[in-house]
Amino acid sequence: MDFWLDNKPNYRRVKVNRFSGSGFIPRIKLNISPTNLKGALNNDLVSFRVFKGISNCSTEKLEGEVVKVIERFKTRFVAEIIKFSRKKLEVFFDDPQLSGLREVWGYFQEVQVGDKVVIQLHQFPPARMEGEVLKTLGHSSSGKVDFFSLIADLQLPGRFDDDKFQTEINKLQEMRESILAKNVSLYKNLEGKCFFTVDGINAKDFDDAICAERSENAFKLYVAIADVWGYLSLCPFIFEEAKRRGTSIYLVDKVIPMLPPILSEDLCSLKEGEKRHTICLFIEVDLTGKIKEETLQIFPATIISQKRFNYQEVNEFLNKYGTEGVNNIYGAEIEKSVISAYHVMKLIQKQRRNEGYQSLKIFQDKFELELNEKGELTSLCKNELGGTEAQQLVETCMILANQLVARFLAREDIETLYRTHRKPEIDRLKNFVEEVRELGCDFTVPQRDNIGVEVNILNGWLFEAKNSIHYKIIQHNLLQALPKAEYRSDNIGHFGINTDYYVHFTSPIRRLPDLLIHKSLWLCVFLRETTLHHEIINSALELREMAYLANITEQRSVLAEKRFVSRKIYKYLVAEKIKKEIDGVVMSRFPWGYMVLIDQIYDGFVRTKEWRALGQVVKLRKVDYSWDEFVEC
């Protein structure tokens, strides 16, 4: 029998913490103990009931139980075969929800120890697991199998092989830019402007280009973004697939693209020396750094990128040759454009400092990984590009473009997807302050709940702690206390960037929300006179539905990238130390254990009820058949 609350059926997807084993339903803040989950796994759709009169007073969360699992979020799992017989497999699952050595019952043939296989489960824990092997992916010793295992386990999209996609791809290959002929008169010719791109050395999809010019009293800034919707408006099947994928997924040396290569790496990519169709934003910035928003223009344009820079080249140019004159290393005109863009960045930064404007200054370490031909990690090093002038130049221009487009859409009352970030909860910040007090931090949180915490308060804490040997731990715990950014059709502002209006506009090749905003600009601005009313209504309804999908696909992308990279690192750092002690630093604590950082790069977890100090170094050994769990020696 299902249970009901307020005469309405209670059906929700449940979140399950694999370390504590407890469940949680976020929207109603319902806690579910491990014994009351009825075998539900993360993201399963369940019916549930709330226990009347039972709540956790300290957190104002209700207590309840799962009545029945209505729908499994996932039924196919990738696993390595450790031991097998005709009726039973002993396996190590890739999905950490099913960690440890597990038994799967059924009838099995043609499998070998060490094989990675796809298993369809028909019965789930806590009952005896039963299932069948659907496919063998290869041997676990092959680094290349990691990629296929990830795709199968997370059910990531594959190639654009379907006939309906191929028909549209063939049409794009045949017609190329001429497919845009219907609206060609709307594109302003900016092909004589000195646009340039700045990306990573191995980048293939170039979404954005910048051009800056100095005039007598101001700088003129152009930000050109690839016009993806111009093509996808004529390719409905590829557009539907892009909505399903939601984002491109970057896996070290491989990419699972949101769009087929004919678009992502060719027609839409702003390659050096090639004419491309874009959506261009123009704005003037005066010599004090003030944004002259009355000069804002957003319009379709054709450009030719004059130079494809990588970050190192721009940094070396700015550091070696200064910013006051040209040196003709790359050509006088393109150097003037780079130098002008640099001045725009510096002026905007100075103006924002004078106005007391701050964005949240949390920086996370990034690492460059190198794989050999077998897909095995051979080396890794810290990426030192974060915060360099080249990266700041690009980020300043892109953030400005995102803010200006967001404000424009709001003024014009055009439905859009906002990138939002809620203000942190006071209680979570108070818990953070108490946690890091033992590290010598004496932070203060506003005492009255009606006083919102401003970004400059958090930045002040980070500034106070910047010379602490525990700075990384302090920053890590602060980040855990903050809510996650998300996409919404209603606007609540963006706390981290410290702005009332923000969208993602600048990466339509690799991100669905940006593409949908481009679609809105075409329908509601560039083609307003010819767009039918019902098309605008349908587009607005689509945006509201897409907010949920955009968040889900973003989470899937983050999970895929983190899992792929972390397991390469695990094999590189930890697997070699199977019989050795491993040093771990306690980064954060929970009632069910603590998180550790190993070799400054790998995250692990120790299940224990013993108290450990933040920053404490503990001796660990790995847990068998787990990717990230350790026990104290």
Steps between C-alpha positions, in 0.01 A plus 500: 500500500633846408495780754382853443571841651238777486286269281763504225720212385860531615725411210849643490850406397713424801863597554707234676831570673707191433728557800231555764247279321221747577255655256378855450224664298621857444183693412328413827817443706404144591756275669476124449714267709683207333257249652205689350628525140356163392795447265462829315814622323596854405247678277244217513138613480327394821172530683551603859329612815591757762501397864253726679642698787861389434756753382859595555463826691860610441457497123119527467505191277221246509547127551336237285528171314487358149188295445583368156754549221284609206768530232870423498712789377752247377477126429815442293837502674858444389704259710830312498473124536710380794375140514230313313307179471211409275243623758683774691737791433715674756551852368642845576253764378615828345209677669617586854147451635568128469853497642668192636509150358142416396320186387268495200292188437377375164619283211829613348710385206801628306644729767852509639661624818610859448237577236306827525137422424162672491258334741122544490374464857155349548511489881673750727641508853412440777353195324733262319623673185396328179587600146643416161810603304404709197839584356874453554695826465854365523759413761539723806877521451451710185498875563281549193223293660463777763337722236252237378421400859419859591269544200317176578470552876379861483307436178678784324415579136712353225557600139250670269453180299123491464370545145295806594816672626702391197245651262539840668879463528523420129292807423735717712806352329351564159360851552731630775450876563257532209240326718465836679404683179145580615622743768836598353397865467468527880872436560709814535839472331776530762756300302743793500512517880797350688330217687710242682430186704675381819461134598690201631771347284292192414165676450303424182169681556547877508178661625614857556717769347594848626580827326584825680574843356613824660312818411555853632284469810428130536580145403272314260459135595356230274428149630401263219342164585450214255153509342397141565124558487526632144590144398293303752180685407530300175607172668214397735630148572846623601336770715289240683812292559684808630219552752534137612879530538489841667874559499828378356699273731879536509695189602872588488579394142144437384183704457139386493362801309157657531508564124642291214854593388377662177357773726712494816839477329424646158210724398443659842858501626662843466813378326785731411471646150153363425175691460250407768146601595461628855278682746698810589479725804636855480554731797706808579710527816615849591851581620396467865371145446131593503280282279300727267197276488310742278742401220414129526422324173432129442479388139593222253839559334758331282859512622841357415718413797842648423690295757447185704695553823548259786521632856876458524558712188290790628665485843847499347412788269358716780780417744791534258401790281283705733170657406587851384596435140512244220800280426387343172549147631152400383425806289438860605121501472435179690742608774311829532179302547656278770650800681171691484313197640758482779439868585125440500550218751717715727261797484197285582684336791607839636151647466348203682752529782415871535130415515563235766393225259644155570434156360569196716870416492513122534755328280527123466812320383490364147734239361625409155503125432690316231392157378694252293368310197351240732295764681715476815597807700874563466539845657306781659589854595320795651348740249652838584282700259228578754492872575755598235443817301400309186235308690379814679473679165274232353296453820442875542369532143283188520352582842424852380328361188294258711390780735411741219296240311318404822407862572395552138269197505350613833436853369335362187294257710629204300473159664844354566702255708688681774817367658426548868677451832304527824637687797649264760294399801607672821494175698735326255745790520484491879585129491792578270629771736485258792675225303800712398541671837737218599724607208547843658225678303296757688224580252171672583160437342225767513286417800156594365348265244351787300850629418628330189864399483674699228779370277753740650454337842599158364787652303612669819516162672705356217734800506554459874587133448714535186829451688374206705655161435141375510371737232398221263298333779332827596406574139378143448265518801368841399419367156311209659291750697381679185207395281566379146438728202208392282285594203155647560230663290436745786780733604640511855840650416847349520664523841847379401542741208318764705253612236122529479480370143709225345465250216727264311522642147861453389533120446218377273720233336536310826213610728122474449391810701722724286351348185145559626580864573628540143171348381306757706703784352424380148127450560432803720753757374663437161189341338237666718302632204460158339482271805149372567354556847454131570870439421599746772256342746629150423859618536422649843335177615797303370738713706312428821516127431865517399614646834466160670663317210789748485573445869478121472730482197746739664513276808552196277785676321670600826463144633639347180801730484577459871465121493709457186784722624498381861520133402790566268672676790404219739672241285802731462541601866325250722505164326881493522472530880263209560718351774639829625378761743353811341506845659169685488413849625160546666312756290145491637297306756159338510312298763582185302870568427736745338634594158875481436731644238779271379814636332332842466280371219285195579184510714415205720268418788540321834191361671536540875332653801835598646570875513797627297634853483485697176846497346603190693720258304378143533654172389268313266470193286256450216178302535474206264247537220444871549622793292519759776463342843782456750544376856740616767805282555 
